[in-house]
Amino acid sequence: MSSLFSKDPTARPPLPPYAPERLEKEIGHLKKSGSSRHQAGEKLFVPRLILFIAICSLLWLYFMDPFLYAYHKGDAIRTYLYLSHYGNGQKAQALLNTGIFSTSEIKALNKREGSFQDYFSGPAQAEQKETSIVNYMNGVSHLKMGQYDELDRIGKLRYFLFFRTGLLPPTDWSSLTPTVEN
């Protein structure tokens, strides 16, 4: 049995870690098309990103009404209270005619008393907000009734994607929609 401390005089010494022979071997490996730098997964990144954005866009177009309805209803409460007490009564009535409030909510809003002038800096701002809410509610009603000519671009897109195919998107969710307390 030979000694552990004996060396073979004909054996070559091991290559240092940064020897050119070792580096050439690694560089040659990385230049191959199947190496870790050029994987096939990287080529699919852009199509996958586009597909992800398209799916998210379709989901937003389908589920946008509950979120927008809740946003506009919160604004409609403040706008109606301001317009009915300090602004144009006709604009307040136009807001009620959109159907955003139920009859019990209208009664509760009419019973409310308080300082509602802090909601807006002036009647012009409240009337502008009222116009925005009325336009949104008219767009929703035109979409649900299938009045294609009255729709904007997004409404027409939603009509073709969902209403013509029979997929009726939700309008509001009670968990998101603000309520009118007595």
N, C-alpha and C positions, 0 to 999 in steps of 0.2 A: 504494500500500500504506500502510495506516495505521500509526501508531506503536503500539508495545506499551504505552506509558505514557499513552496518551490514554484518557479516560473518555467514556462516553456520558452526557451530562447528564440524559437522560430515564430512564435505567435506575434501578431501585430498589435500594437497598442490601440485601445478604443479611440474612436474619433471624438474630438471635443464637441460640445453641444452646438456650436455655431460654425462647424466646418462647412466649407463650400459644397462638399458632396452631399451632406444632409440637406442643406438649403435648396440645392438644385432639385433634389427629389421632391421636396414639399412644393416648390414653385411649379414644377411640372404637373403635380397632382391638381393644384388649384387652377391651372390653365385649361383643364379638361372641362367639357360642357356639363358633365354630371357632378361637378364638384360642389362643395357647400356654398360657394359664392354664386353659382348659377343654377339654383334649384328651380324646378318647374313651378313651385308655389309662388314665387315672386312674379312670374309672368301673369298670374291670375289675380293679382292684387287689385288692379284697376277695374276689371269687369266685376269682381266681387263688391268693390266699393260702390260702383254704379248700381248694381242690383240691390245692395243694402239701402242706398238713398232712394231708389225707386219704391221699394217696399215701405220704407218709412213715410214717403210722400203719399202713397196710397192709403196707408193707415191714418195719416193726418186728415186727408180729404174725407175719409169715411167717418172719423170720430171727432171732427172739428166742431160740429154744432153744439154738443153739450158744453164744451169749454167756452165757446163764443157766446152762447146763450146765457150762461151763468155770468160772464163778464158784462154783457149788455143789460142783463136784468138788474145787477147791482147798480149800474149807472142809471138805469131807468127809474129806480126808486128815488135816488137823489134828484134826478132831473125833474121828475113829476112833482115832488114836494117843493122844489124851488119854483118851478113854473106856475104851479097852482097858487102859490102864496105871493110871489114877487114878480112873476113874469107874465107871459102871454097865455091866457086861458085856452085859446084855440090850439096852441102848440101842445099844451097839457092834454087836451082832449084828443088830439091826433096821436099822442103817445098811448093813450088808453085804447084807441081804436085798433092798434096793432095786435092786440090780444096777448100782450106780454104779461098782463096781470089778470088774475081770476076775479070774479065779482067780490069774493070775500076779501081779497087783497086790496081791491079798490076802496071798499068800505073802511078797511083798517087804515089805509093811507089818508083818506079824507078825515078820519077822526084824529089823526096825529096833529099835535101842536108842538111848536118849538121854534127855535131860531134856525131856519133853513137857509138864510142868506149867506152863511159861511160856505155852502157847498160850491158856489161859483162866484167868480169875481164880478159878474154882471149878466144881464139877461141875454146878451149876444152869445156868450160862451155856452149858456144853458141851451139856447135855441140851436146852436151848432151841434151840441151833443144829442139833442132830441132828433135832429135830422139824421144823424149817423145811426141812431137806434132804429128809427122808422125805416131807413133804407135797408138795414140788416134784416129786420122782421119781414119787410116786403119781399126781399130776396128769398128768405126761407119759405114764405107762403107761395111764391111763384114756383119755386123748385118742387114743393110738395104737390101743387096742382098741375104740374107739368107744362106750365106756360113758358115754353122754350124761348120765345122771342123776347121776353122780358128779363131774361137772366144775363148776368155779366159773364165774363170769360170763365171764371172758376165755377160758377153755377152751371154753365153749359158743360164743362168738363165733368162735373159731378153728376149731371143728368145722364150723360152718355155712359159713364162708368158704373153708376149704381142704379138709378131709377129705371133706365131702359132694360137693365138686366134683372130687375126685380129685387135687388138688394137695397132695402130702405134704411138709410142711416138713422141713428137715433137723433132726436132733436134736443132733448134735455134729460139730465139725470137728477133725480131729487136730492141726491147726496151732494151735488155740486151747486145746485141752484140756491141762491140766497132767498130767505123767506122774509115776509113782512110780518113783524111782530105787532101785536095790538098795543 
